[in-house]
Amino acid sequence: MEAGPLPLAAAPAESLREDSPKGSRRSLSLPGGRVVTGLVLPLGLALLWEGAVRAGLAQGRLVPPPSRVIATLWGLAASGELWTHVLASLTRVAAGFGFGAVAGIAVGALTGTLPLARRLVDPSLQALRAIPSIAWVPLFILWFGIFEASKITLIAVGVFFPVYLGVAGAIAGVDRKLVEVGRVFRLSRLDLARRILLPAVLPATLVALRTGLGLGFMFVAAAELLGASEGLGYLLLDGQQLGKPDQIVAAILAFAALGKLCDAVLVGLTQPLARWQDTARDTL
């Protein structure tokens, strides 16, 4: 008797994956297509402003045209001054992000899994989260001085709270049925955390890390504006004191480029951890 076709459930997984919209969209996308698309809006606005200044429709005194900003960036890069400020800011953000992220994950996991710790610690952390970042500066300078320790601590505080909230909220939002299924299969606590809790909280944790990294750049700017001899924040303050709007805009663009690059690196490093997800974003 001739065998009939295999049912859909028995079809090879690889063939189904190739026919899925996710696979077809990946095969049709060109390398760097998203980067080019993302540059359309800022480049279009820059060209419009450049054209308005050259046509005499705007003075470009307070908001300099892109040609002047690019010339300023080129001069700073050629002299090596730009790279000195970029390295200083990047080092502070990396250190502050590392300390803040580790502390946020640890405390978030603690309060998310232990009800007593949540009732004891979370109210105080929520109150501290409402304190403006600038209010910490006098206290940190008093404790740690005006050097790197106070700046890194301020950045770590800025990174800590979004990471803490993301991890604690993700653990608290795990579906109870998933935990009950693990207990039905008599998983140990370690296996329950590794096979159920960790995959459930990982996507929200990665988003919280990206949010914390963005706040890290905001806090490094605040720290460097209040007292530093190097860094992009210092470059902003120097441009303001000397009346150089082109230097201010150049520093802002350097902040934007550096922040986007660091975010892309973070996404690239963490994306394999959530590759198992099959989300609606991949089909839109």
C-alpha positions as a LaTeX table, in Angstrom:
\begin{tabular}{lrrr}
\hline
Residue & $x$ (\AA) & $y$ (\AA) & $z$ (\AA) \\
\hline
Met1 & 0.00 & 0.00 & 0.00 \\
Glu2 & 1.43 & 3.36 & $-1.00$ \\
Ala3 & 2.11 & 5.70 & 1.88 \\
Gly4 & 0.27 & 9.00 & 1.86 \\
Pro5 & 1.84 & 12.38 & 2.46 \\
Leu6 & 3.16 & 13.20 & 5.90 \\
Pro7 & 0.84 & 15.30 & 8.05 \\
Leu8 & 1.81 & 18.87 & 8.71 \\
Ala9 & 2.88 & 18.11 & 12.26 \\
Ala10 & 5.39 & 15.55 & 10.97 \\
Ala11 & 6.92 & 17.83 & 8.36 \\
Pro12 & 10.58 & 18.67 & 8.92 \\
Ala13 & 11.08 & 21.71 & 11.07 \\
Glu14 & 13.64 & 23.19 & 8.69 \\
Ser15 & 11.23 & 23.23 & 5.74 \\
Leu16 & 8.59 & 24.96 & 7.83 \\
Arg17 & 11.16 & 27.50 & 8.96 \\
Glu18 & 12.16 & 28.29 & 5.38 \\
Asp19 & 8.54 & 28.84 & 4.34 \\
Ser20 & 7.74 & 31.07 & 7.29 \\
Pro21 & 7.35 & 34.84 & 6.81 \\
Lys22 & 10.27 & 35.37 & 9.17 \\
Gly23 & 12.63 & 33.36 & 6.98 \\
Ser24 & 11.42 & 34.95 & 3.74 \\
Arg25 & 11.78 & 38.46 & 5.15 \\
Arg26 & 15.32 & 37.70 & 6.27 \\
Ser27 & 16.25 & 36.32 & 2.88 \\
Leu28 & 14.87 & 39.37 & 1.09 \\
Ser29 & 16.45 & 41.98 & 3.38 \\
Leu30 & 19.68 & 43.55 & 2.17 \\
Pro31 & 22.69 & 43.95 & 4.48 \\
Gly32 & 22.70 & 47.37 & 6.08 \\
Gly33 & 19.18 & 48.11 & 4.82 \\
Arg34 & 17.96 & 49.13 & 8.26 \\
Val35 & 20.95 & 51.41 & 8.75 \\
Val36 & 20.30 & 53.20 & 5.45 \\
Thr37 & 16.61 & 53.57 & 6.24 \\
Gly38 & 17.37 & 54.94 & 9.69 \\
Leu39 & 19.63 & 57.62 & 8.21 \\
Val40 & 16.99 & 58.98 & 5.83 \\
Leu41 & 15.24 & 61.23 & 8.38 \\
Pro42 & 18.30 & 62.85 & 10.07 \\
Leu43 & 20.12 & 63.34 & 6.76 \\
Gly44 & 17.01 & 64.81 & 5.17 \\
Leu45 & 16.55 & 67.30 & 8.03 \\
Ala46 & 20.26 & 68.20 & 7.93 \\
Leu47 & 20.12 & 68.88 & 4.18 \\
Leu48 & 16.99 & 71.01 & 4.59 \\
Trp49 & 18.63 & 73.13 & 7.29 \\
Glu50 & 21.82 & 73.47 & 5.27 \\
Gly51 & 19.81 & 74.61 & 2.28 \\
Ala52 & 17.81 & 77.10 & 4.36 \\
Val53 & 20.98 & 78.70 & 5.75 \\
Arg54 & 22.69 & 78.87 & 2.36 \\
Ala55 & 19.56 & 80.39 & 0.79 \\
Gly56 & 19.45 & 83.11 & 3.44 \\
Leu57 & 16.18 & 81.87 & 4.95 \\
Ala58 & 17.87 & 81.34 & 8.32 \\
Gln59 & 20.95 & 82.84 & 9.93 \\
Gly60 & 22.37 & 79.66 & 11.43 \\
Arg61 & 23.93 & 81.59 & 14.30 \\
Leu62 & 22.37 & 79.74 & 17.22 \\
Val63 & 21.78 & 76.49 & 15.30 \\
Pro64 & 24.77 & 76.18 & 12.96 \\
Pro65 & 24.40 & 74.43 & 9.60 \\
Pro66 & 25.68 & 70.84 & 9.26 \\
Ser67 & 28.71 & 72.00 & 7.24 \\
Arg68 & 30.02 & 74.03 & 10.19 \\
Val69 & 29.31 & 71.22 & 12.65 \\
Ile70 & 31.11 & 68.69 & 10.45 \\
Ala71 & 34.07 & 71.04 & 10.12 \\
Thr72 & 34.20 & 71.40 & 13.91 \\
Leu73 & 34.03 & 67.64 & 14.39 \\
Trp74 & 36.77 & 67.14 & 11.82 \\
Gly75 & 39.00 & 69.69 & 13.54 \\
Leu76 & 38.45 & 68.10 & 16.96 \\
Ala77 & 39.12 & 64.63 & 15.54 \\
Ala78 & 42.24 & 65.75 & 13.66 \\
Ser79 & 43.72 & 67.31 & 16.79 \\
Gly80 & 42.92 & 64.21 & 18.85 \\
Glu81 & 40.82 & 66.20 & 21.30 \\
Leu82 & 37.58 & 64.48 & 20.28 \\
Trp83 & 38.96 & 60.99 & 20.91 \\
Thr84 & 40.21 & 62.03 & 24.34 \\
His85 & 36.74 & 63.23 & 25.34 \\
Val86 & 35.02 & 60.19 & 23.79 \\
Leu87 & 37.31 & 57.77 & 25.62 \\
Ala88 & 36.78 & 59.56 & 28.94 \\
Ser89 & 32.99 & 59.47 & 28.64 \\
Leu90 & 32.95 & 55.89 & 27.36 \\
Thr91 & 35.13 & 54.67 & 30.24 \\
Arg92 & 32.85 & 56.30 & 32.80 \\
Val93 & 29.69 & 54.90 & 31.20 \\
Ala94 & 31.19 & 51.41 & 30.95 \\
Ala95 & 32.20 & 51.37 & 34.61 \\
Gly96 & 28.94 & 52.87 & 35.84 \\
Phe97 & 26.86 & 50.60 & 33.63 \\
Gly98 & 28.70 & 47.51 & 34.85 \\
Phe99 & 28.21 & 48.31 & 38.54 \\
Gly100 & 24.63 & 49.52 & 38.13 \\
Ala101 & 23.52 & 46.60 & 35.95 \\
Val102 & 24.98 & 43.93 & 38.23 \\
Ala103 & 23.45 & 45.54 & 41.32 \\
Gly104 & 20.09 & 46.03 & 39.58 \\
Ile105 & 19.91 & 42.41 & 38.42 \\
Ala106 & 20.90 & 41.08 & 41.86 \\
Val107 & 18.50 & 43.24 & 43.88 \\
Gly108 & 15.71 & 42.81 & 41.32 \\
Ala109 & 16.09 & 39.03 & 41.45 \\
Leu110 & 16.07 & 39.15 & 45.25 \\
Thr111 & 12.94 & 41.26 & 45.60 \\
Gly112 & 11.22 & 39.47 & 42.72 \\
Thr113 & 11.62 & 36.00 & 44.20 \\
Leu114 & 11.37 & 36.67 & 47.95 \\
Pro115 & 8.12 & 38.35 & 49.13 \\
Leu116 & 9.72 & 39.39 & 52.44 \\
Ala117 & 12.59 & 41.15 & 50.64 \\
Arg118 & 10.10 & 42.85 & 48.31 \\
Arg119 & 8.04 & 44.21 & 51.21 \\
Leu120 & 11.15 & 45.26 & 53.08 \\
Val121 & 13.33 & 46.78 & 50.33 \\
Asp122 & 11.11 & 47.82 & 47.44 \\
Pro123 & 9.31 & 50.78 & 49.14 \\
Ser124 & 12.63 & 52.43 & 50.01 \\
Leu125 & 14.01 & 51.89 & 46.50 \\
Gln126 & 10.88 & 53.37 & 44.94 \\
Ala127 & 11.30 & 56.46 & 47.13 \\
Leu128 & 14.98 & 56.77 & 46.18 \\
Arg129 & 14.08 & 56.39 & 42.50 \\
Ala130 & 12.01 & 59.59 & 42.68 \\
Ile131 & 15.03 & 61.68 & 43.74 \\
Pro132 & 16.35 & 63.81 & 40.83 \\
Ser133 & 19.78 & 62.80 & 39.62 \\
Ile134 & 21.21 & 66.26 & 40.20 \\
Ala135 & 20.33 & 65.98 & 43.91 \\
Trp136 & 22.82 & 63.16 & 44.38 \\
Val137 & 25.76 & 65.21 & 43.09 \\
Pro138 & 26.58 & 67.27 & 46.25 \\
Leu139 & 26.38 & 64.16 & 48.42 \\
Phe140 & 28.57 & 62.06 & 46.12 \\
Ile141 & 31.13 & 64.85 & 45.86 \\
Leu142 & 31.17 & 65.09 & 49.66 \\
Trp143 & 31.62 & 61.32 & 49.99 \\
Phe144 & 33.90 & 60.51 & 47.05 \\
Gly145 & 35.44 & 63.84 & 46.04 \\
Ile146 & 35.32 & 65.49 & 42.64 \\
Phe147 & 37.22 & 62.77 & 40.80 \\
Glu148 & 36.10 & 59.64 & 38.96 \\
Ala149 & 34.50 & 57.80 & 41.88 \\
Ser150 & 31.67 & 60.31 & 42.26 \\
Lys151 & 30.95 & 60.37 & 38.51 \\
Ile152 & 30.90 & 56.57 & 38.18 \\
Thr153 & 28.69 & 56.27 & 41.26 \\
Leu154 & 26.21 & 58.75 & 39.80 \\
Ile155 & 26.07 & 56.81 & 36.53 \\
Ala156 & 25.65 & 53.52 & 38.41 \\
Val157 & 22.68 & 54.97 & 40.30 \\
Gly158 & 21.09 & 56.04 & 37.03 \\
Val159 & 21.56 & 52.57 & 35.53 \\
Phe160 & 20.48 & 50.67 & 38.65 \\
Phe161 & 16.83 & 51.71 & 38.86 \\
Pro162 & 15.58 & 50.79 & 35.35 \\
Val163 & 17.45 & 47.47 & 35.49 \\
Tyr164 & 16.05 & 46.75 & 38.96 \\
Leu165 & 12.50 & 47.58 & 37.91 \\
Gly166 & 12.78 & 45.52 & 34.73 \\
Val167 & 14.10 & 42.41 & 36.48 \\
Ala168 & 11.78 & 42.59 & 39.49 \\
Gly169 & 8.75 & 43.27 & 37.28 \\
Ala170 & 9.65 & 40.47 & 34.87 \\
Ile171 & 9.96 & 37.93 & 37.70 \\
Ala172 & 6.72 & 39.08 & 39.27 \\
Gly173 & 4.99 & 38.79 & 35.88 \\
Val174 & 5.98 & 35.19 & 35.17 \\
Asp175 & 2.89 & 33.10 & 34.40 \\
Arg176 & 2.03 & 31.01 & 37.45 \\
Lys177 & 1.01 & 28.10 & 35.23 \\
Leu178 & 4.57 & 27.79 & 33.93 \\
Val179 & 5.88 & 27.41 & 37.47 \\
Glu180 & 3.18 & 24.86 & 38.28 \\
Val181 & 4.11 & 22.83 & 35.19 \\
Gly182 & 7.72 & 22.77 & 36.38 \\
Arg183 & 6.63 & 21.53 & 39.78 \\
Val184 & 4.46 & 18.86 & 38.17 \\
Phe185 & 7.55 & 17.56 & 36.37 \\
Arg186 & 9.38 & 17.71 & 39.72 \\
Leu187 & 12.05 & 20.11 & 38.58 \\
Ser188 & 14.57 & 21.15 & 41.20 \\
Arg189 & 14.85 & 24.80 & 42.16 \\
Leu190 & 17.92 & 25.16 & 39.98 \\
Asp191 & 16.24 & 23.50 & 36.98 \\
Leu192 & 13.09 & 25.56 & 37.56 \\
Ala193 & 15.11 & 28.77 & 37.50 \\
Arg194 & 17.22 & 27.71 & 34.50 \\
Arg195 & 14.51 & 26.20 & 32.29 \\
Ile196 & 11.44 & 28.28 & 33.18 \\
Leu197 & 12.17 & 31.48 & 35.11 \\
Leu198 & 15.29 & 32.57 & 33.21 \\
Pro199 & 13.76 & 32.29 & 29.69 \\
Ala200 & 10.61 & 34.03 & 30.94 \\
Val201 & 12.41 & 37.06 & 32.40 \\
Leu202 & 15.27 & 37.33 & 29.89 \\
Pro203 & 13.50 & 39.47 & 27.21 \\
Ala204 & 12.37 & 42.08 & 29.75 \\
Thr205 & 15.82 & 42.06 & 31.35 \\
Leu206 & 17.50 & 42.80 & 28.02 \\
Val207 & 15.13 & 45.72 & 27.43 \\
Ala208 & 15.89 & 47.01 & 30.94 \\
Leu209 & 19.63 & 46.83 & 30.21 \\
Arg210 & 19.17 & 48.93 & 27.08 \\
Thr211 & 17.13 & 51.46 & 29.04 \\
Gly212 & 19.79 & 51.57 & 31.74 \\
Leu213 & 22.52 & 52.12 & 29.15 \\
Gly214 & 20.61 & 55.09 & 27.72 \\
Leu215 & 20.22 & 56.61 & 31.18 \\
Gly216 & 23.91 & 55.99 & 31.78 \\
Phe217 & 24.72 & 58.40 & 28.95 \\
Met218 & 22.29 & 60.94 & 30.37 \\
Phe219 & 23.91 & 60.73 & 33.79 \\
Val220 & 27.46 & 60.94 & 32.44 \\
Ala221 & 26.53 & 64.20 & 30.75 \\
Ala222 & 25.18 & 65.55 & 34.05 \\
Ala223 & 28.29 & 64.38 & 35.92 \\
Glu224 & 30.70 & 65.93 & 33.42 \\
Leu225 & 28.80 & 69.20 & 33.27 \\
Leu226 & 29.22 & 69.63 & 37.01 \\
Gly227 & 32.94 & 69.04 & 37.18 \\
Ala228 & 35.31 & 67.42 & 34.71 \\
Ser229 & 38.32 & 68.30 & 32.62 \\
Glu230 & 37.65 & 65.62 & 30.00 \\
Gly231 & 34.56 & 64.08 & 28.43 \\
Leu232 & 31.83 & 65.03 & 26.00 \\
Gly233 & 29.93 & 66.77 & 28.79 \\
Tyr234 & 32.96 & 68.96 & 29.40 \\
Leu235 & 33.06 & 69.68 & 25.66 \\
Leu236 & 29.42 & 70.84 & 25.90 \\
Leu237 & 30.19 & 73.12 & 28.83 \\
Asp238 & 33.29 & 74.52 & 27.14 \\
Gly239 & 31.27 & 75.36 & 24.03 \\
Gln240 & 28.61 & 77.09 & 26.13 \\
Gln241 & 31.13 & 79.17 & 28.07 \\
Leu242 & 33.02 & 80.21 & 24.92 \\
Gly243 & 29.87 & 80.85 & 22.88 \\
Lys244 & 30.52 & 78.13 & 20.30 \\
Pro245 & 27.18 & 76.63 & 19.23 \\
Asp246 & 28.91 & 74.53 & 16.57 \\
Gln247 & 30.99 & 72.83 & 19.29 \\
Ile248 & 27.87 & 72.25 & 21.39 \\
Val249 & 26.03 & 70.60 & 18.50 \\
Ala250 & 29.15 & 68.60 & 17.63 \\
Ala251 & 29.32 & 67.27 & 21.19 \\
Ile252 & 25.60 & 66.40 & 21.09 \\
Leu253 & 26.08 & 64.50 & 17.82 \\
Ala254 & 29.08 & 62.70 & 19.32 \\
Phe255 & 26.93 & 61.70 & 22.29 \\
Ala256 & 24.22 & 60.43 & 19.92 \\
Ala257 & 26.64 & 58.44 & 17.77 \\
Leu258 & 28.45 & 56.95 & 20.77 \\
Gly259 & 25.20 & 56.03 & 22.50 \\
Lys260 & 23.78 & 54.41 & 19.38 \\
Leu261 & 26.99 & 52.47 & 18.81 \\
Cys262 & 27.03 & 51.17 & 22.40 \\
Asp263 & 23.36 & 50.22 & 22.16 \\
Ala264 & 24.01 & 48.32 & 18.93 \\
Val265 & 26.92 & 46.47 & 20.57 \\
Leu266 & 24.72 & 45.56 & 23.55 \\
Val267 & 21.95 & 44.31 & 21.27 \\
Gly268 & 24.43 & 42.32 & 19.20 \\
Leu269 & 25.92 & 40.68 & 22.29 \\
Thr270 & 22.58 & 39.81 & 23.89 \\
Gln271 & 20.50 & 38.97 & 20.82 \\
Pro272 & 21.66 & 35.31 & 20.69 \\
Leu273 & 20.27 & 34.84 & 24.21 \\
Ala274 & 16.72 & 35.55 & 22.98 \\
Arg275 & 16.99 & 33.97 & 19.54 \\
Trp276 & 14.43 & 31.35 & 20.54 \\
Gln277 & 11.68 & 33.99 & 20.63 \\
Asp278 & 9.10 & 33.98 & 17.81 \\
Thr279 & 7.56 & 37.41 & 18.15 \\
Ala280 & 5.09 & 39.38 & 16.05 \\
Arg281 & 7.82 & 41.94 & 15.27 \\
Asp282 & 9.53 & 39.41 & 12.97 \\
Thr283 & 6.43 & 39.18 & 10.76 \\
Leu284 & 5.47 & 42.88 & 10.60 \\
\hline
\end{tabular}
